[in-house]
Amino acid sequence: MIQITRDPIDPDAAIRQVSSTQAGAVVMFLGTTREFTAEKKTRSLNYDCYPEMAERKLAELETAARDRWPIVECSIVHRLGHLELGEASIVVALSTAHRRDAFEAVQWLMDRIKEEVPIWKEEHWADGTTEWVHPGLPPQEN
Amino acid sequence: MKIEVRLFAVARQLANQETIAVSCPESATIADLKQAIIEQLPELATILDHVRFAVNSDYADEKTQLSSTDEVACIPPVSGG
């Protein structure tokens, strides 16, 4: 199941969604808002996306993960909009018969999501400035 | 033809627009579109070597050919998760 939402993420709901008597393992990754990046202090984050493509890419990644691992249930939820420190921006939860597959599949999904899904994070620094995060892009002057 | 390009994140910030209309030759490719953007919207020139383009919600390459009905988007390096 794929969802992009402006509502707070409910990790318990994700666990319930993927739990199954066919599975012996449930693995969940939660991405949360970190206060410090190197020495820079974050006040909050903002996430934006290209909605149609982001949903499509997440669904394609779920399908690709199901082709590689025997996944019983899978739930990926990404949050958009304003996030306070400590709040979750993403949950990837899935269940498999055995734990190794679940660990591998969650890690693979997170790595792919961070490379392919058109979602962007904007840092709202404690000094009052804001900055879109674009790995590999030289700093822009505005 | 006119190609409408959706902008996101830093691209939207630099252009100060959510969508740009770029004049391109008929059957232009993504490479042609990038050249046209450099000429018509020089404020985006600094990021064009670092962004990908999507056509109808799939990543395109430099040789992908465009038509005026395609949905085209400029995708700066992503930072979700």
Backbone of each chain as ProteinMPNN parsed JSONL, in Angstrom:
{"seq_chain_A": "MIQITRDPIDPDAAIRQVSSTQAGAVVMFLGTTREFTAEKKTRSLNYDCYPEMAERKLAELETAARDRWPIVECSIVHRLGHLELGEASIVVALSTAHRRDAFEAVQWLMDRIKEEVPIWKEEHWADGTTEWVHPGLPPQEN", "coords_chain_A": {"N_chain_A": [[0.837, -1.187, 0.0], [0.528, 2.176, -0.86], [0.981, 5.495, 0.173], [0.694, 9.016, 0.16], [0.778, 11.704, 2.239], [-0.54, 14.481, 4.139], [-1.034, 14.22, 6.74], [-0.086, 13.325, 10.141], [2.179, 10.553, 10.531], [1.272, 7.25, 11.384], [2.827, 4.879, 13.039], [1.981, 2.528, 14.314], [-0.328, 1.858, 12.936], [0.755, 1.196, 10.479], [2.209, -1.092, 11.125], [0.113, -2.768, 11.918], [-1.16, -2.998, 9.493], [0.582, -4.532, 7.916], [0.904, -6.851, 9.278], [0.587, -10.382, 9.492], [-0.595, -13.735, 9.587], [0.763, -15.363, 7.92], [3.31, -14.486, 7.965], [6.538, -14.464, 9.493], [8.057, -12.4, 10.228], [8.178, -8.932, 10.793], [9.343, -5.937, 9.597], [10.078, -2.575, 10.206], [10.869, 0.635, 9.001], [11.409, 3.883, 10.148], [11.621, 7.165, 9.199], [12.865, 10.063, 10.654], [12.639, 13.505, 11.804], [15.59, 15.182, 12.108], [17.597, 17.019, 14.42], [20.181, 18.149, 14.09], [22.353, 18.779, 11.349], [25.458, 18.105, 10.453], [26.976, 20.864, 11.932], [24.797, 22.423, 11.765], [21.697, 23.708, 12.831], [18.447, 22.505, 12.826], [15.172, 23.828, 12.594], [12.64, 23.116, 11.673], [11.102, 20.997, 9.153], [10.099, 21.009, 5.698], [8.229, 19.248, 3.34], [7.88, 18.6, -0.124], [6.333, 17.41, -3.162], [6.173, 15.827, -6.428], [3.21, 14.984, -7.193], [1.746, 13.027, -8.831], [3.793, 11.568, -10.092], [5.379, 10.762, -7.941], [3.71, 9.012, -6.515], [3.398, 7.058, -8.448], [6.06, 6.179, -8.807], [6.626, 5.17, -6.256], [4.798, 3.061, -6.174], [5.789, 1.492, -8.262], [8.247, 0.785, -7.151], [7.403, -0.746, -4.98], [6.279, -2.912, -6.357], [8.588, -3.852, -7.666], [10.115, -4.625, -5.46], [8.52, -6.669, -4.48], [8.895, -8.481, -6.52], [11.481, -9.264, -6.046], [11.698, -10.189, -3.406], [9.944, -12.445, -1.209], [7.416, -10.97, -0.298], [4.866, -10.527, 2.051], [2.979, -8.549, 3.031], [2.998, -4.99, 2.436], [3.71, -1.66, 3.319], [3.982, 1.686, 2.521], [4.387, 4.911, 3.507], [4.57, 8.32, 2.927], [5.157, 11.485, 4.264], [4.032, 14.863, 3.719], [4.517, 18.472, 3.646], [4.676, 20.569, 6.584], [6.945, 19.636, 9.111], [7.658, 19.006, 12.485], [10.569, 18.825, 14.665], [11.65, 15.505, 15.288], [9.323, 14.34, 14.335], [7.849, 11.866, 12.147], [8.794, 11.37, 8.78], [8.662, 9.395, 6.909], [7.408, 6.059, 6.614], [8.329, 2.75, 6.143], [7.101, -0.34, 6.035], [7.063, -3.838, 6.222], [6.182, -7.318, 5.725], [7.446, -10.637, 5.908], [8.037, -14.173, 5.416], [10.412, -14.944, 6.665], [13.064, -13.377, 8.562], [15.401, -12.306, 7.277], [14.798, -11.644, 4.598], [12.957, -9.581, 5.024], [14.469, -7.562, 6.316], [16.347, -7.014, 4.27], [14.688, -6.183, 2.144], [13.44, -3.867, 3.121], [15.628, -2.168, 3.489], [16.56, -1.979, 0.846], [14.329, -0.809, -0.411], [14.257, 1.716, 0.907], [16.729, 2.797, 0.074], [16.307, 2.995, -2.704], [14.087, 4.713, -2.783], [15.212, 7.082, -1.877], [16.716, 7.778, -4.035], [15.101, 7.862, -6.333], [12.421, 8.753, -6.109], [10.323, 11.473, -6.689], [10.416, 13.563, -4.391], [10.93, 16.227, -2.174], [12.943, 17.779, 0.317], [12.818, 20.552, 2.443], [14.915, 22.435, 4.332], [14.301, 24.209, 7.266], [16.144, 26.277, 8.826], [17.485, 26.922, 12.109], [18.473, 29.477, 12.222], [16.742, 30.975, 10.789], [16.859, 30.94, 8.029], [15.994, 29.285, 4.906], [16.243, 26.27, 2.938], [16.248, 24.284, 0.089], [16.903, 20.843, -0.158], [19.187, 19.259, -2.13], [20.873, 16.697, -3.072], [24.179, 16.707, -4.325], [23.869, 18.962, -5.857], [25.287, 22.091, -6.604], [25.51, 24.802, -4.206], [22.935, 27.266, -4.352], [22.564, 30.671, -5.256], [20.307, 33.002, -4.068]], "CA_chain_A": [[0.0, 0.0, 0.0], [1.291, 3.413, -1.015], [0.207, 6.682, 0.54], [1.399, 10.283, 0.382], [-0.222, 12.347, 3.091], [-0.151, 15.628, 4.965], [-1.359, 13.884, 8.136], [0.994, 12.639, 10.863], [2.313, 9.118, 10.257], [0.934, 6.387, 12.521], [3.602, 3.651, 12.861], [1.203, 1.362, 14.757], [-1.245, 1.495, 11.848], [1.554, 0.529, 9.439], [2.499, -2.452, 11.614], [-1.135, -3.557, 11.837], [-1.476, -3.224, 8.091], [1.427, -5.553, 7.288], [0.943, -8.076, 10.089], [-0.123, -11.487, 8.848], [-0.214, -15.04, 10.144], [1.687, -15.992, 6.955], [4.632, -13.884, 8.118], [7.242, -14.629, 10.75], [8.877, -11.213, 10.455], [7.735, -7.6, 10.376], [10.396, -4.928, 9.767], [9.59, -1.223, 9.912], [11.802, 1.759, 9.073], [10.77, 5.171, 10.349], [12.538, 8.289, 9.018], [12.379, 11.116, 11.549], [13.249, 14.825, 11.634], [16.802, 15.283, 12.932], [17.836, 18.409, 14.816], [21.46, 18.699, 13.627], [23.037, 18.277, 10.168], [26.764, 18.639, 10.837], [26.74, 21.753, 13.092], [23.652, 23.298, 11.517], [20.545, 23.335, 13.646], [17.17, 22.548, 12.121], [13.987, 24.168, 13.398], [11.566, 22.253, 11.174], [11.275, 20.62, 7.751], [8.943, 21.039, 4.82], [8.385, 18.312, 2.215], [6.992, 18.773, -1.277], [6.533, 16.322, -4.127], [5.456, 15.817, -7.709], [2.324, 13.952, -6.643], [1.42, 11.901, -9.72], [4.976, 10.743, -10.343], [5.851, 10.165, -6.683], [2.871, 7.832, -6.236], [3.705, 6.04, -9.445], [7.39, 5.597, -8.543], [6.536, 4.337, -5.045], [4.096, 1.82, -6.533], [6.727, 0.685, -9.06], [9.249, 0.221, -6.249], [6.767, -1.843, -4.227], [6.191, -4.056, -7.283], [9.94, -4.383, -7.884], [10.524, -5.315, -4.223], [7.769, -7.936, -4.418], [9.516, -9.408, -7.473], [12.787, -9.718, -5.543], [11.561, -10.861, -2.113], [8.579, -12.97, -1.0], [6.773, -10.058, 0.649], [3.453, -10.834, 2.317], [2.291, -7.251, 2.982], [3.943, -3.876, 2.385], [3.076, -0.351, 3.487], [4.91, 2.82, 2.413], [3.672, 6.18, 3.681], [5.454, 9.483, 3.001], [4.446, 12.694, 4.696], [4.349, 16.145, 3.075], [4.191, 19.679, 4.409], [5.513, 21.014, 7.698], [7.227, 18.634, 10.155], [8.453, 19.427, 13.632], [11.649, 17.91, 15.049], [11.225, 14.227, 15.862], [8.181, 13.749, 13.634], [8.228, 10.919, 11.092], [8.514, 11.773, 7.401], [8.374, 8.197, 6.099], [7.422, 4.718, 7.19], [8.318, 1.59, 5.243], [6.882, -1.537, 6.857], [6.663, -4.993, 5.421], [6.244, -8.619, 6.385], [7.898, -11.79, 5.104], [8.042, -15.398, 6.219], [11.656, -15.01, 7.444], [13.524, -12.01, 8.826], [16.439, -11.781, 6.382], [14.127, -11.014, 3.453], [12.307, -8.327, 5.441], [15.528, -6.556, 6.509], [16.913, -6.64, 2.97], [13.696, -5.48, 1.314], [13.226, -2.512, 3.654], [16.817, -1.375, 3.171], [16.555, -1.751, -0.606], [13.278, 0.181, -0.717], [14.669, 3.052, 1.364], [17.806, 3.29, -0.798], [15.717, 3.382, -3.996], [13.219, 5.882, -2.575], [16.055, 8.277, -1.742], [17.307, 8.105, -5.332], [14.22, 7.878, -7.497], [11.051, 9.253, -5.945], [10.387, 12.941, -6.702], [9.992, 14.215, -3.156], [12.037, 17.107, -1.777], [12.954, 18.275, 1.702], [13.304, 21.923, 2.63], [15.353, 22.714, 5.699], [14.056, 25.511, 7.9], [17.214, 26.306, 9.821], [17.2, 27.684, 13.336], [18.859, 30.888, 12.02], [15.673, 31.661, 10.057], [16.962, 30.74, 6.581], [15.443, 28.029, 4.396], [17.104, 25.713, 1.885], [15.862, 22.994, -0.487], [18.009, 19.886, -0.099], [19.366, 18.584, -3.42], [22.21, 16.082, -3.037], [24.983, 16.837, -5.535], [23.656, 20.248, -6.536], [26.048, 23.17, -5.962], [24.651, 25.766, -3.52], [22.365, 28.294, -5.227], [22.397, 32.006, -4.68], [18.969, 33.535, -4.345]], "C_chain_A": [[0.882, 1.25, 0.0], [0.414, 4.578, -0.584], [1.14, 7.881, 0.692], [0.4, 11.189, 1.076], [0.338, 13.573, 3.797], [-0.435, 15.368, 6.446], [-0.16, 13.227, 8.812], [0.977, 11.138, 10.568], [2.043, 8.329, 11.531], [1.676, 5.052, 12.349], [2.817, 2.409, 13.265], [0.265, 0.895, 13.656], [-0.488, 0.752, 10.747], [1.861, -0.909, 9.842], [1.255, -3.337, 11.51], [-1.418, -3.952, 10.393], [-0.669, -4.368, 7.478], [1.466, -6.848, 8.084], [0.072, -9.152, 9.451], [0.314, -12.787, 9.502], [0.663, -15.821, 9.165], [3.125, -15.537, 7.174], [5.215, -14.221, 9.484], [8.073, -13.414, 11.092], [8.15, -9.971, 9.964], [8.905, -6.667, 10.628], [9.819, -3.582, 9.363], [10.752, -0.236, 10.002], [10.987, 3.037, 9.207], [11.839, 6.233, 10.145], [12.001, 9.465, 9.817], [13.203, 12.398, 11.392], [14.366, 15.027, 12.649], [17.1, 16.751, 13.225], [19.119, 18.989, 14.213], [21.925, 17.997, 12.355], [24.413, 18.922, 10.209], [26.524, 19.591, 12.017], [25.488, 22.592, 12.917], [22.401, 22.777, 12.207], [19.255, 23.546, 12.857], [16.06, 22.953, 13.087], [12.817, 23.282, 12.993], [11.889, 21.904, 9.726], [9.964, 20.825, 7.008], [9.22, 20.06, 3.68], [7.388, 18.647, 1.121], [7.256, 17.622, -2.249], [5.849, 16.647, -5.443], [4.462, 14.669, -7.54], [2.102, 12.751, -7.567], [2.616, 10.969, -9.883], [5.468, 10.06, -9.067], [5.026, 8.923, -6.355], [3.202, 6.708, -7.198], [5.045, 5.362, -9.157], [7.355, 4.725, -7.284], [5.858, 3.009, -5.364], [5.005, 0.907, -7.357], [7.779, 0.029, -8.16], [8.656, -0.904, -5.414], [6.695, -3.091, -5.11], [7.56, -4.696, -7.487], [10.432, -5.134, -6.649], [9.8, -6.652, -4.107], [8.317, -8.963, -5.417], [10.804, -10.015, -6.915], [12.693, -10.519, -4.25], [10.13, -11.353, -1.939], [7.839, -12.169, 0.078], [5.301, -10.435, 0.807], [2.634, -9.551, 2.223], [3.334, -6.148, 3.034], [3.169, -2.571, 2.535], [4.158, 0.728, 3.42], [4.078, 4.09, 2.517], [4.705, 7.293, 3.768], [4.629, 10.704, 3.357], [4.921, 13.901, 3.907], [4.028, 17.291, 4.016], [5.161, 19.897, 5.555], [5.683, 19.904, 8.735], [8.084, 19.245, 11.25], [9.568, 18.408, 13.888], [11.06, 16.639, 15.657], [10.061, 13.579, 15.146], [8.674, 12.859, 12.49], [7.838, 11.461, 9.729], [8.19, 10.572, 6.519], [8.296, 6.969, 6.991], [7.416, 3.715, 6.043], [8.204, 0.372, 6.147], [6.521, -2.678, 5.932], [6.867, -6.282, 6.201], [6.672, -9.679, 5.384], [7.871, -13.018, 6.014], [9.246, -15.428, 7.157], [12.329, -13.647, 7.481], [14.514, -11.452, 7.812], [15.824, -11.046, 5.188], [13.54, -9.661, 3.843], [13.348, -7.227, 5.649], [16.054, -6.066, 5.154], [15.943, -5.789, 2.159], [13.474, -4.048, 1.805], [14.427, -1.632, 3.307], [16.855, -1.01, 1.68], [15.523, -0.689, -0.969], [13.701, 1.583, -0.295], [15.761, 3.629, 0.467], [17.243, 3.765, -2.134], [14.867, 4.652, -3.846], [14.07, 7.151, -2.551], [16.729, 8.665, -3.05], [16.292, 8.442, -6.409], [12.888, 8.589, -7.328], [11.079, 10.779, -5.832], [9.679, 13.585, -5.501], [11.198, 15.026, -2.686], [11.817, 17.63, -0.367], [13.484, 19.691, 1.705], [13.651, 22.11, 4.098], [14.899, 24.113, 6.11], [15.031, 25.57, 9.061], [16.829, 27.191, 11.008], [17.564, 29.164, 13.172], [17.838, 31.651, 11.167], [15.748, 31.497, 8.548], [16.313, 29.406, 6.191], [16.281, 27.572, 3.208], [16.531, 24.382, 1.397], [17.08, 22.089, -0.509], [18.049, 19.112, -1.416], [20.747, 17.969, -3.458], [22.938, 16.219, -4.379], [24.835, 18.15, -6.264], [24.48, 21.329, -5.838], [25.091, 24.176, -5.3], [24.193, 26.871, -4.478], [22.323, 29.622, -4.494], [21.024, 32.518, -5.061], [18.864, 34.976, -3.881]], "O_chain_A": [[1.845, 1.356, 0.759], [-0.763, 4.638, -0.938], [2.222, 7.78, 1.269], [-0.697, 11.419, 0.568], [1.544, 13.68, 4.02], [-0.115, 16.195, 7.3], [0.688, 12.639, 8.141], [-0.08, 10.534, 10.382], [2.515, 8.683, 12.612], [1.219, 4.185, 11.604], [2.959, 1.355, 12.644], [0.077, -0.305, 13.457], [-1.007, -0.194, 10.153], [1.788, -1.826, 9.024], [1.324, -4.487, 11.079], [-1.849, -5.068, 10.103], [-1.172, -5.093, 6.619], [2.009, -7.846, 7.609], [-1.017, -8.882, 8.944], [1.463, -12.922, 9.922], [1.248, -16.837, 9.54], [4.055, -16.133, 6.631], [4.508, -14.261, 10.49], [8.729, -13.386, 12.134], [7.582, -9.954, 8.872], [9.414, -6.602, 11.747], [9.163, -3.453, 8.33], [11.525, -0.264, 10.96], [10.013, 3.253, 8.487], [12.859, 6.219, 10.833], [10.833, 9.83, 9.687], [14.331, 12.362, 10.902], [14.143, 15.043, 13.86], [16.881, 17.619, 12.38], [19.162, 20.168, 13.864], [21.901, 16.769, 12.278], [24.541, 20.132, 10.024], [25.927, 19.18, 13.013], [25.139, 23.382, 13.794], [22.091, 21.587, 12.174], [19.01, 24.617, 12.302], [16.005, 22.495, 14.229], [12.093, 22.763, 13.842], [12.828, 22.444, 9.141], [8.881, 20.818, 7.593], [10.318, 20.044, 3.121], [6.221, 18.936, 1.384], [8.281, 16.946, -2.162], [5.069, 17.593, -5.556], [4.825, 13.507, -7.722], [2.249, 11.603, -7.149], [2.481, 9.747, -9.822], [5.92, 8.916, -9.105], [5.58, 7.897, -5.961], [3.277, 5.544, -6.805], [5.165, 4.14, -9.245], [7.979, 3.665, -7.245], [6.284, 1.957, -4.888], [4.995, -0.31, -7.174], [8.156, -1.123, -8.369], [9.324, -1.907, -5.162], [7.013, -4.193, -4.664], [7.689, -5.92, -7.483], [11.092, -6.166, -6.773], [10.388, -7.649, -3.689], [8.217, -10.169, -5.189], [11.173, -11.137, -7.264], [13.5, -11.418, -4.012], [9.199, -10.742, -2.465], [7.662, -12.63, 1.205], [4.588, -10.636, -0.176], [1.699, -9.469, 1.426], [4.414, -6.328, 3.596], [2.102, -2.401, 1.946], [5.132, 0.686, 4.173], [3.175, 4.318, 1.712], [5.62, 7.225, 4.59], [3.545, 10.923, 2.818], [6.073, 13.957, 3.476], [3.364, 17.117, 5.038], [6.314, 19.469, 5.506], [4.705, 19.307, 9.184], [9.09, 19.905, 10.987], [9.519, 17.281, 13.396], [10.106, 16.687, 16.433], [9.822, 12.384, 15.323], [9.757, 13.064, 11.942], [6.723, 11.942, 9.527], [7.519, 10.714, 5.497], [9.014, 6.851, 7.983], [6.62, 3.811, 5.109], [9.108, 0.087, 6.933], [5.765, -2.505, 4.976], [7.607, -6.336, 7.183], [6.326, -9.639, 4.204], [7.702, -12.903, 7.228], [9.137, -15.874, 8.299], [12.189, -12.853, 6.55], [14.481, -10.259, 7.51], [16.274, -9.962, 4.816], [13.62, -8.704, 3.073], [13.146, -6.092, 5.218], [16.187, -4.864, 4.924], [16.338, -4.791, 1.558], [13.336, -3.126, 1.001], [14.263, -0.488, 2.883], [17.148, 0.128, 1.315], [15.81, 0.223, -1.745], [13.526, 2.537, -1.053], [15.728, 4.813, 0.134], [17.645, 4.811, -2.643], [14.928, 5.551, -4.686], [13.696, 8.169, -3.134], [17.261, 9.77, -3.164], [16.587, 9.227, -7.31], [12.282, 8.991, -8.32], [11.778, 11.322, -4.977], [8.548, 14.064, -5.581], [12.34, 14.575, -2.785], [10.696, 17.883, 0.074], [14.479, 19.995, 1.048], [12.806, 21.966, 4.981], [15.097, 25.08, 5.375], [14.793, 25.004, 10.128], [15.974, 28.071, 10.912], [17.037, 30.014, 13.889], [18.038, 32.826, 10.858], [14.809, 31.87, 7.844], [16.111, 28.526, 7.028], [16.944, 28.377, 2.555], [16.348, 23.458, 2.189], [18.176, 22.534, -0.848], [17.102, 18.413, -1.778], [21.708, 18.64, -3.835], [22.388, 15.892, -5.431], [25.591, 18.432, -7.193], [24.392, 21.479, -4.619], [23.978, 24.377, -5.787], [24.968, 27.348, -5.307], [22.082, 29.689, -3.289], [20.628, 32.474, -6.226], [17.811, 35.597, -4.03]]}, "seq_chain_B": "MKIEVRLFAVARQLANQETIAVSCPESATIADLKQAIIEQLPELATILDHVRFAVNSDYADEKTQLSSTDEVACIPPVSGG", "coords_chain_B": {"N_chain_B": [[6.926, 24.503, -31.232], [5.175, 24.752, -28.063], [6.391, 23.791, -24.965], [5.199, 22.81, -21.904], [6.612, 22.985, -18.749], [6.777, 21.537, -15.649], [7.825, 22.752, -12.512], [9.805, 22.168, -9.576], [10.716, 22.506, -6.106], [14.012, 23.718, -5.77], [14.157, 24.575, -8.401], [11.68, 25.728, -8.893], [11.869, 27.781, -7.097], [14.015, 29.301, -8.129], [13.031, 30.101, -10.636], [10.768, 31.286, -9.866], [8.219, 30.46, -10.503], [5.602, 28.037, -11.006], [5.183, 26.612, -13.27], [6.654, 26.576, -16.48], [6.565, 27.847, -19.816], [8.05, 26.725, -22.644], [9.525, 27.569, -25.68], [10.092, 25.42, -28.322], [11.74, 23.69, -31.056], [9.792, 21.7, -33.427], [9.315, 18.232, -32.65], [11.347, 18.233, -30.733], [14.034, 17.185, -28.558], [14.835, 16.155, -25.151], [17.391, 17.191, -24.743], [17.332, 19.347, -26.547], [15.324, 20.82, -25.361], [16.547, 21.55, -22.951], [18.543, 23.251, -23.911], [16.92, 25.262, -24.944], [15.745, 26.188, -22.607], [17.956, 27.283, -21.318], [18.376, 29.474, -22.952], [15.94, 30.861, -22.793], [15.181, 31.007, -20.129], [17.352, 31.99, -18.313], [17.885, 32.025, -15.6], [17.599, 29.462, -14.708], [19.754, 28.121, -15.653], [22.012, 27.389, -14.149], [21.371, 25.069, -12.771], [20.805, 23.095, -14.588], [22.586, 21.101, -15.463], [22.437, 19.305, -13.466], [19.943, 18.31, -13.036], [17.199, 16.01, -13.596], [14.867, 15.137, -16.196], [11.385, 14.485, -16.434], [9.032, 12.737, -18.39], [5.701, 12.467, -18.841], [5.515, 11.34, -16.267], [7.641, 9.527, -16.108], [11.166, 8.986, -15.87], [13.189, 10.628, -18.234], [15.599, 10.522, -20.957], [18.372, 12.297, -22.517], [17.835, 11.979, -25.208], [15.171, 11.565, -25.49], [12.182, 12.128, -27.221], [9.962, 14.883, -27.59], [6.48, 15.798, -27.415], [3.881, 18.235, -27.901], [1.804, 17.604, -26.237], [2.808, 16.194, -24.136], [3.367, 15.658, -20.625], [5.7, 17.383, -18.983], [8.351, 17.498, -16.668], [10.679, 19.117, -14.538], [13.143, 17.695, -12.628], [14.828, 18.199, -9.882], [17.717, 16.947, -7.968], [16.577, 14.437, -5.787], [15.229, 14.364, -2.427], [13.732, 12.916, -0.603], [12.304, 10.748, 1.957]], "CA_chain_B": [[5.872, 24.129, -30.277], [5.393, 25.167, -26.67], [6.412, 22.702, -23.993], [4.993, 23.239, -20.521], [7.484, 22.226, -17.849], [6.489, 21.742, -14.219], [9.033, 22.982, -11.711], [9.688, 21.825, -8.161], [11.802, 22.775, -5.162], [14.879, 24.86, -6.073], [13.853, 25.069, -9.744], [10.533, 26.625, -8.734], [12.358, 28.955, -6.369], [14.855, 30.119, -9.013], [12.214, 30.675, -11.705], [9.641, 31.96, -9.223], [7.002, 30.019, -11.19], [5.364, 26.597, -10.858], [5.217, 26.03, -14.612], [7.175, 27.48, -17.509], [6.257, 27.455, -21.196], [9.312, 26.874, -23.368], [9.389, 27.403, -27.133], [11.056, 24.441, -28.845], [11.434, 23.216, -32.413], [8.994, 20.479, -33.489], [10.019, 16.983, -32.3], [12.538, 18.509, -29.917], [14.385, 16.201, -27.531], [15.148, 16.757, -23.854], [18.607, 18.008, -24.927], [16.895, 20.603, -27.178], [14.554, 21.564, -24.351], [17.494, 22.159, -22.014], [19.157, 24.383, -24.602], [15.904, 26.325, -25.029], [15.571, 26.769, -21.266], [19.128, 28.14, -21.057], [18.195, 30.733, -23.689], [14.707, 31.592, -22.447], [15.085, 31.201, -18.674], [18.754, 31.815, -17.881], [17.984, 31.829, -14.146], [17.641, 28.022, -14.427], [20.912, 27.527, -16.332], [23.014, 26.838, -13.221], [21.024, 23.747, -12.236], [20.37, 22.161, -15.633], [23.487, 19.951, -15.564], [22.268, 18.453, -12.289], [18.549, 17.877, -12.894], [16.649, 15.075, -14.566], [13.543, 15.509, -16.668], [10.41, 13.397, -16.531], [7.994, 12.895, -19.409], [4.54, 11.652, -18.454], [5.803, 10.687, -14.978], [8.78, 8.615, -16.157], [12.411, 9.676, -16.171], [13.542, 10.644, -19.651], [17.016, 10.832, -21.169], [18.618, 13.441, -23.415], [17.34, 11.713, -26.564], [13.712, 11.394, -25.488], [11.524, 13.126, -28.061], [8.812, 15.489, -26.915], [5.386, 16.369, -28.195], [3.299, 19.341, -27.127], [0.823, 17.091, -25.268], [3.493, 15.514, -23.03], [3.561, 16.356, -19.359], [7.152, 17.415, -18.76], [8.704, 18.064, -15.361], [12.092, 19.253, -14.191], [13.284, 16.98, -11.353], [16.132, 18.378, -9.229], [18.062, 15.781, -7.15], [15.497, 14.231, -4.816], [15.672, 14.298, -1.019], [12.668, 12.383, 0.245], [12.677, 9.727, 2.939]], "C_chain_B": [[6.236, 24.651, -28.892], [5.366, 23.933, -25.784], [6.221, 23.317, -22.608], [5.838, 22.356, -19.617], [7.115, 22.566, -16.413], [7.798, 21.84, -13.451], [8.768, 22.635, -10.255], [10.921, 22.307, -7.405], [12.682, 23.931, -5.66], [14.601, 25.424, -7.474], [12.692, 26.065, -9.694], [10.979, 27.929, -8.06], [13.15, 29.881, -7.302], [14.021, 30.814, -10.08], [11.066, 31.509, -11.147], [8.319, 31.673, -9.95], [6.845, 28.521, -10.981], [5.455, 25.88, -12.197], [5.818, 27.059, -15.555], [6.753, 26.949, -18.876], [7.489, 27.769, -22.029], [9.063, 26.646, -24.853], [10.495, 26.493, -27.648], [10.722, 24.142, -30.299], [10.553, 21.967, -32.355], [9.882, 19.265, -33.269], [11.355, 17.233, -31.593], [12.773, 17.354, -28.945], [14.594, 16.933, -26.201], [16.402, 17.636, -23.972], [18.244, 19.357, -25.559], [16.145, 21.473, -26.165], [15.501, 22.265, -23.376], [18.16, 23.378, -22.643], [18.182, 25.56, -24.665], [15.698, 26.989, -23.673], [16.738, 27.71, -20.951], [18.945, 29.501, -21.738], [17.025, 31.549, -23.157], [14.566, 31.855, -20.953], [16.465, 31.016, -18.059], [18.892, 31.617, -16.37], [18.026, 30.341, -13.769], [18.917, 27.359, -14.958], [21.849, 26.829, -15.345], [22.665, 25.434, -12.741], [20.836, 22.689, -13.318], [21.296, 20.96, -15.814], [23.23, 18.935, -14.46], [20.848, 17.915, -12.14], [18.239, 16.789, -13.916], [15.315, 15.64, -15.047], [12.67, 14.268, -16.704], [9.412, 13.747, -17.617], [6.881, 11.92, -19.069], [4.868, 10.748, -17.262], [6.85, 9.577, -15.044], [10.049, 9.4, -16.467], [12.754, 9.526, -17.648], [15.052, 10.813, -19.768], [17.133, 11.92, -22.238], [17.975, 13.255, -24.784], [15.826, 11.559, -26.626], [13.059, 12.523, -26.28], [10.228, 13.598, -27.414], [7.719, 15.833, -27.916], [4.647, 17.344, -27.289], [2.277, 18.85, -26.103], [1.484, 16.382, -24.087], [3.455, 16.355, -21.772], [5.051, 16.243, -19.005], [7.422, 18.068, -17.405], [10.21, 18.079, -15.198], [12.252, 18.7, -12.769], [14.682, 17.235, -10.788], [16.448, 17.144, -8.367], [17.096, 15.643, -5.967], [16.051, 14.07, -3.406], [14.544, 13.867, -0.101], [13.206, 11.358, 1.228], [12.76, 10.31, 4.326]], "O_chain_B": [[7.39, 24.946, -28.584], [4.435, 23.13, -25.844], [6.961, 24.209, -22.192], [5.787, 21.13, -19.708], [7.137, 23.729, -16.01], [8.75, 21.105, -13.713], [7.65, 22.786, -9.761], [12.0, 22.488, -7.97], [12.166, 25.012, -5.944], [14.788, 26.619, -7.707], [12.714, 27.102, -10.357], [10.525, 29.018, -8.41], [12.974, 31.099, -7.268], [14.265, 31.977, -10.399], [10.471, 32.326, -11.85], [7.428, 32.52, -10.006], [7.834, 27.81, -10.8], [5.764, 24.69, -12.255], [5.538, 28.254, -15.455], [6.605, 25.741, -19.063], [7.922, 28.918, -22.116], [8.46, 25.644, -25.239], [11.68, 26.754, -27.44], [9.583, 24.312, -30.733], [10.56, 21.252, -31.354], [11.052, 19.261, -33.651], [12.345, 16.54, -31.826], [11.844, 16.643, -28.562], [14.537, 18.161, -26.135], [16.465, 18.707, -23.368], [18.78, 20.392, -25.162], [16.312, 22.692, -26.123], [15.29, 23.424, -23.017], [18.323, 24.41, -21.992], [18.572, 26.711, -24.465], [15.5, 28.201, -23.591], [16.544, 28.79, -20.394], [19.305, 30.54, -21.184], [17.1, 32.776, -23.077], [13.908, 32.815, -20.55], [16.725, 30.027, -17.374], [19.908, 31.097, -15.907], [18.431, 29.988, -12.662], [19.134, 26.168, -14.736], [22.42, 25.788, -15.669], [23.555, 24.681, -12.343], [20.719, 21.505, -13.004], [20.851, 19.907, -16.268], [23.75, 17.82, -14.513], [20.574, 17.146, -11.219], [18.906, 16.657, -14.943], [14.715, 16.499, -14.4], [13.137, 13.159, -16.965], [8.998, 14.898, -17.754], [7.089, 10.708, -19.015], [4.543, 9.561, -17.252], [6.937, 8.764, -14.124], [10.018, 10.364, -17.232], [12.627, 8.448, -18.229], [15.715, 11.199, -18.805], [16.136, 12.394, -22.783], [17.612, 14.227, -25.447], [15.263, 11.435, -27.714], [13.331, 13.702, -26.055], [9.504, 12.828, -26.783], [7.979, 16.116, -29.085], [4.77, 17.287, -26.065], [1.915, 19.596, -25.193], [0.801, 16.007, -23.135], [3.503, 17.584, -21.821], [5.573, 15.154, -18.766], [6.796, 19.066, -17.049], [10.918, 17.181, -15.655], [11.599, 19.16, -11.833], [15.631, 16.553, -11.176], [15.541, 16.369, -8.063], [16.834, 16.606, -5.246], [17.205, 13.684, -3.223], [14.402, 14.364, 1.016], [14.413, 11.134, 1.316], [13.062, 9.594, 5.28]]}, "name": "protein", "num_of_chains": 2, "seq": "MIQITRDPIDPDAAIRQVSSTQAGAVVMFLGTTREFTAEKKTRSLNYDCYPEMAERKLAELETAARDRWPIVECSIVHRLGHLELGEASIVVALSTAHRRDAFEAVQWLMDRIKEEVPIWKEEHWADGTTEWVHPGLPPQENMKIEVRLFAVARQLANQETIAVSCPESATIADLKQAIIEQLPELATILDHVRFAVNSDYADEKTQLSSTDEVACIPPVSGG"}
